Amino acid sequence: MGNPCSKVTRVENGPGVLQHPPDSSRSGLNKEWLVRELHRGGYKVHLRELKVEQLSAANIDGEMRQDGGGISGSRILRLRLVYDEGSPKLPGDADTLVMKWTNFKKVPPLSFNMRVAQVVLFKVNQADLFRTEHYFRANVKEVHSWGLKTPITYCTALQDASEPGGCCRLAFDSRSKLITSCIMQDIGNYKTPAAPFDEVSRDMARGALVNIAKLHRATWGKQGKYTVCPSAAPPQ
């Protein structure tokens, strides 16, 4: 029957994919890379200086972590921009951005029970969560016309890779070499819970539910258009 670990599924990059993300959270992230990616996104800004700050987030236990506080393993960075004299600014006169950067090989390991649930019971692939977010941000342009309140996505990049077979994912927690990054509007002053599952106010809960309802209304019955399928180029 052959080696089950030799089975791979090639995932193709969809339209709107930008240049590869930096090869690490710091070494490849520089002013030149950021300006190039912003230009590709249609933002013709010029920077004199870029400062990078590591951000931490609280997990469900209240522990401050540098991986987004959850199981995604995303590093969260704040980018402080110093524009060249005469350069246009990003929408909202943004002087700071937030960047999510993920190397899927470095995502925290999953327990065997969690791998059984993903591979056997639900037949899902954790890496597809990152691909889906990328394709959604890169290709679904109607979001703001639906009245949704979301951070502006300035650019998103994906370096995709072959996927190990289900047997290897189940037995050894094998990972693809996927790397992804997303640069978004900094909403650090927005009111959010201190930690996941903390109690929120009625107004905060209402705002979240209204946003979800608008997304539901806009996409209901249009799964063929808006369902993001990471195993192929997303729908046009």
N, C-alpha and C positions, 0 to 999 in steps of 0.2 A: 504493500500500500504506500510505501515511501514514507519519508519523514513528514509528519503533520506540521512541523514547525517551518517547513519550506514554503508553505502556502502563503501568498501575499495578495493583497488587493491594492491595485494602484489607484490612487485618488488624484484626479486631475484638478489643476487650478482653474477656477472659473474666471469669467471676465471681471475686470475691475481690480484684479490683484496687482498690488504695487510691487516695488522692489523687495527683495528679501529683508526680513527684520534683521536687526543687529545680531551678531553671533553670540553675544552675551548681554547681560543687563547693563553693562557699563562699557566694555572695550569697544564695541561697535557703535555705540550711541554717541554721536558727536554732532556738532553744528552742521557739518556738511550733509550728513545723512538726513537730518531732520528737515533742512531746507529743501533737499531734493524731493523728499516724500510730500512735503506740503505743496511744492510746485506741481507735482503730479496730481494732487488733489484739487488743483485750481487756485491755490492760495499763493500769490506771487509776493511773498514776504522775503526780506533779507535781514539776517541776524548778525549782530556784532559779537554776541556772547550767548552761551547756553550753560545753565547751571542745572545739575541733576541732584535731586534729593530723594532718598529712600523713604517711603511711607510705610506705616504699620497699620494693621487693622485688627480689631478684636474678634476672636473666634467665639464659639458658643459658650465656652468656659470662661470668657472674659480675658483670656491670654492675648497679649499683643504680639502679633506675628507679622513677618514680612512677606507672606505668601497670600495676601488677600484675606486671611482669616478663615479660609475654608479649605476644601479639598482640591480646588482648581490648581493650586500651586503657582498662580500668577504673581509675579512681582509687580508692585505698584510703585510708580515713580512720579514725582512732580518735576516738571520741566519749567524752569524760570527763564524767560526770554528777555534779551536785551536787543531791541531792534536797531538796525542801521539808521542813521539820520536820513529822513525822507522816505523810509520804507513804509508802505501801508501796513496796518495791523490786521490781525485776524478778527473775525466777527466778534463784536462785543468788546473791542479793544483789549483782547486777552493778553495778559502778560505772563500767565501761567497755564500749563496744560497738564493733563494726567495721562500717563502711559501705562497700559497693562502689557506685560511681557511674559510669555510662557514658553518654556522648553519642556515639552511633554515628558521627556526622559527623566526630568527632575521633579515631576509632580510626586507628592507623597505617595508611598506604596499603599495599595488597597489590600484589605484583609482577604483571606481565601473566601469567606462567606460572601463578601461584597462582590468578588469576582464571579462566584457562582450565580449570584443574582443578576449581574450584568450580562454574562455570556450565555447562561443556560436558561434562566427564567424570562428575562426581559429582552434578551438578544439586542443589547445596546452596546455601543462602544464609546468609552469616555472621551476618546480623542475627537469624536464627531461633535461633541459639545463645543469645542474650540472652532472646528471647521464651520459649524452652523452659525456661530456668532459672527465669524468673519464674513461669510457669504451674505448674511442678513445686512450687516452694516455696509458692505461694499456694493450691494445690488438692489436693495429695496429702497427706492428713492422717494416713495410716496409717504413715508412715515410722518413727516411734519404736516403734510396736507391733511392727514387724518385727525389733526388736533392733538396728537400725543405730545406729552412733555418728556423729552429725552435729552440727554447731553448731546451736543454737536459732536459728530465724528469727523475729525479732520482728515485722517487717513488710517487705513488698516492694511496690514501686510501678513502674508502667509507663506511659509516655506514648508511645503507638504512633503510627505515621504510614504514609502510603502508601509503597509499595515501587517503585523504578524497575524498568523492564523488564530482562530479561537482557542485551540488546544494550548498554544503557547501563552496566550493571555490568561487562560484559566490556571494552568499549572505553574507558570513562572512569572506572572505579572509582566510579561514582555510588552514593550512600548514601541511605537513608531518614533522616528526622529523629528516629529513635527515641532516647528517653532512658529509662534504667532505673536503679533503685537498690534495694539490699537491705541491711537492717540486721540484723546477726547477732551471736551470742554472740562475745565476744573470747576466742580461744584462743591468744593470743600466746605463752603459756608452754608450749604443747604442742610436743613434740619433732618437728621437721620438718627435711628436708634444707636445707642452706644455700642451694642453688641447684637448679633443675630438673636431673634426671638424675644428681645426686650419688649416691654409693653410700649405701644405707641398711642398717640392721641387719636381721638375720633376724627379730627380733621386730616391727619396724616393718613389714616386708614382709608378715609373716604377718597382722598386724592389718588391713592394707589389703585383702588377699585375702579374709579372713573377712568383712569388711564388704561387699565386692563379691558374694561368694557369697550372703549373706543377701538382698541386693537382687535378685539373679538368681532365687533360690528363691521369693521373695514375688511376683514379677511374671511368672514363667514361664507361658506359655499365656494370659496376661491382657492381651495387647497392646491389645485393643479397649478395655480400661478405662484402662490406664495410659500408652498412647502419647500423648504430648503433641503436638497438632497446632496449631502457631501460626497457621495460616491460618483458624482458626475457634475458637469457644469450646471449651475443653478438655472432655473427657468428665466426666459427673457420676457 
